[in-house]
Amino acid sequence: MNISMNNHFDELLNLRDVKGLMLVSFEGQLILKEFVGSFSSEPKSDDSWALFIHSLRGAREIEVFYENGRIYIRKTEIGYLFVITGASAPMAMVRLNCDMLVPAMKKMVKRDKFKGLFRRN
Amino acid sequence: MRRNVLLVDDEQEVLYSLQQGLTRYNEVFAIMTAGNGEDAIKKLARDDISLVVTDLKMPNTDGFGLLAHVMEVYPDIPVIVMTGYSTTEMERLANEGGAVGYIAKPFKTSMLAELILTWLRREADGGTLHNVSSGMFLQLIEMEQKTCTIRLADRTSGKRGVLFFRDGELLDARVNGVKGEEAAHHIFSWEEVTLSIENICRCGEKKIEGELQAILLEAMRLKDEQVKASVVPRKKPKKMVAVSSGEGKGEEKETALELLKKRLMGKIGTRYGVRKIYHDNAWDGLLGQMGRMGKFFSFGSLSLTYMDIGTSKDVILLPGDKTIMIPVDSKCPRDRMIHTLLAETDGNSG
């Protein structure tokens, strides 16, 4: 499938009840973030991310279930991708889209075309 | 992927003229031809056909006979009937026999092309995915307990297959002439496929009795056997490093855990191959972080964390005074198990 990187991210963001995406480097830098609608406060780049990423212990994929929402975390070539969703998001579709996104990101990293995909917040 | 459409008519000039008229669509579908029903049945068994267009009046096996055969053996393949002796009764019989379209001769080739394209598009009305791994495929199956027909093409061998699901249950499978469980084993062993989802299932009869999980495991086993037979012996997988910190200790303090174990094991133990449920405080830090993140997004309290840690075992973590650890097979039906656990542990995991 020859879909551009932006389309991959858009497809994820357009899934039902997906509220936002974040990409955090393995060193804990918040590289990219994009939210649909608004949260009372959005994550910022600070030192706490490094601890969080470290605590993931290199896991490939994590699904976190809360009372009223979910977070899907996926290891990528340059860090961890966080997909923030409501409780009714189709998780299988989120995973599938990430399965397609991850190799596409790998290619982008190789071509150094990763910058400018998201607006920086 | 380009599909094959089989045109069946005993009048060679009709076949020739239709074939010529439809060449302009050959980027979407290729035309194959058969001079009668018997010839068509042979081609259906040998070639990968996506749609059949058949005349009704033919020697040997006629169009109705062919239609009945397709409905019986290839319920996923739509049949369009064309006839020069069109009557209301004939149209009714064709529709009742399972034909998806009926077209009276003479007709414009573009009309038939439109009908063919409409039905070919429906093959993927539920979406198409490329370069999908078997793991992703499993997720698809688990997804929303779908009723659908999934057509797959193996990227390595070029083979094509069909799976029929009703309410998430695998009814039947087909690869070339092979059907049922054997076909499912073939399909589930494919590592990278392109698949399209049609949001209906025309398969009426359940021909696969085994549990999906068992079929998947058997497919993996058969694949492993093939690999062992053809390639150098594989290294033994590394043993999992035990991360338990308290299993079996402090019996009197484990009552809550034991109760949870009893309740969960009954629900997920035999069904999903879970053998151990125990306390493991090695993950407390991570769950603390997860809990804080949930609060940040106003998601409320943490219910469950599922982790693929890159080994044959995945990990489910339940929060509480002590973190509860459930190692599970990485090929387990994840969504079903998570839903079962969420229902079972709702408010009780602590």
HADDOCK unambig.tbl for C-alpha pairs under 7 A between the chains (distance, minus, plus):
assign (segid A and resid 1 and name CA) (segid B and resid 130 and name CA) 5.94 0.50 0.50
assign (segid A and resid 52 and name CA) (segid B and resid 289 and name CA) 6.34 0.50 0.50
assign (segid A and resid 55 and name CA) (segid B and resid 285 and name CA) 6.97 0.50 0.50
assign (segid A and resid 55 and name CA) (segid B and resid 286 and name CA) 5.34 0.50 0.50
assign (segid A and resid 56 and name CA) (segid B and resid 286 and name CA) 6.74 0.50 0.50
assign (segid A and resid 59 and name CA) (segid B and resid 307 and name CA) 6.76 0.50 0.50
assign (segid A and resid 59 and name CA) (segid B and resid 308 and name CA) 6.00 0.50 0.50
assign (segid A and resid 59 and name CA) (segid B and resid 309 and name CA) 4.36 0.50 0.50
assign (segid A and resid 59 and name CA) (segid B and resid 310 and name CA) 6.47 0.50 0.50
assign (segid A and resid 60 and name CA) (segid B and resid 308 and name CA) 5.50 0.50 0.50
assign (segid A and resid 60 and name CA) (segid B and resid 309 and name CA) 5.60 0.50 0.50
assign (segid A and resid 60 and name CA) (segid B and resid 310 and name CA) 5.87 0.50 0.50
assign (segid A and resid 61 and name CA) (segid B and resid 307 and name CA) 5.77 0.50 0.50
assign (segid A and resid 61 and name CA) (segid B and resid 308 and name CA) 4.97 0.50 0.50
assign (segid A and resid 62 and name CA) (segid B and resid 305 and name CA) 6.96 0.50 0.50
assign (segid A and resid 62 and name CA) (segid B and resid 306 and name CA) 5.56 0.50 0.50
assign (segid A and resid 62 and name CA) (segid B and resid 307 and name CA) 4.37 0.50 0.50
assign (segid A and resid 62 and name CA) (segid B and resid 308 and name CA) 6.21 0.50 0.50
assign (segid A and resid 63 and name CA) (segid B and resid 305 and name CA) 5.65 0.50 0.50
assign (segid A and resid 63 and name CA) (segid B and resid 306 and name CA) 4.99 0.50 0.50
assign (segid A and resid 63 and name CA) (segid B and resid 307 and name CA) 6.42 0.50 0.50
assign (segid A and resid 64 and name CA) (segid B and resid 304 and name CA) 6.03 0.50 0.50
assign (segid A and resid 64 and name CA) (segid B and resid 305 and name CA) 4.46 0.50 0.50
assign (segid A and resid 64 and name CA) (segid B and resid 306 and name CA) 6.40 0.50 0.50
assign (segid A and resid 65 and name CA) (segid B and resid 302 and name CA) 6.22 0.50 0.50
assign (segid A and resid 65 and name CA) (segid B and resid 303 and name CA) 5.39 0.50 0.50
assign (segid A and resid 65 and name CA) (segid B and resid 304 and name CA) 5.10 0.50 0.50
assign (segid A and resid 65 and name CA) (segid B and resid 305 and name CA) 6.11 0.50 0.50
assign (segid A and resid 66 and name CA) (segid B and resid 294 and name CA) 6.74 0.50 0.50
assign (segid A and resid 66 and name CA) (segid B and resid 299 and name CA) 5.82 0.50 0.50
assign (segid A and resid 66 and name CA) (segid B and resid 300 and name CA) 6.10 0.50 0.50
assign (segid A and resid 66 and name CA) (segid B and resid 301 and name CA) 5.57 0.50 0.50
assign (segid A and resid 66 and name CA) (segid B and resid 302 and name CA) 4.40 0.50 0.50
assign (segid A and resid 66 and name CA) (segid B and resid 303 and name CA) 4.97 0.50 0.50
assign (segid A and resid 67 and name CA) (segid B and resid 299 and name CA) 6.09 0.50 0.50
assign (segid A and resid 67 and name CA) (segid B and resid 300 and name CA) 5.26 0.50 0.50
assign (segid A and resid 67 and name CA) (segid B and resid 301 and name CA) 5.67 0.50 0.50
assign (segid A and resid 67 and name CA) (segid B and resid 302 and name CA) 6.53 0.50 0.50
assign (segid A and resid 67 and name CA) (segid B and resid 303 and name CA) 6.39 0.50 0.50
assign (segid A and resid 68 and name CA) (segid B and resid 299 and name CA) 4.62 0.50 0.50
assign (segid A and resid 68 and name CA) (segid B and resid 300 and name CA) 5.98 0.50 0.50
assign (segid A and resid 69 and name CA) (segid B and resid 299 and name CA) 5.04 0.50 0.50
assign (segid A and resid 92 and name CA) (segid B and resid 139 and name CA) 5.72 0.50 0.50
assign (segid A and resid 92 and name CA) (segid B and resid 140 and name CA) 6.55 0.50 0.50
assign (segid A and resid 92 and name CA) (segid B and resid 143 and name CA) 5.79 0.50 0.50
assign (segid A and resid 96 and name CA) (segid B and resid 136 and name CA) 6.15 0.50 0.50
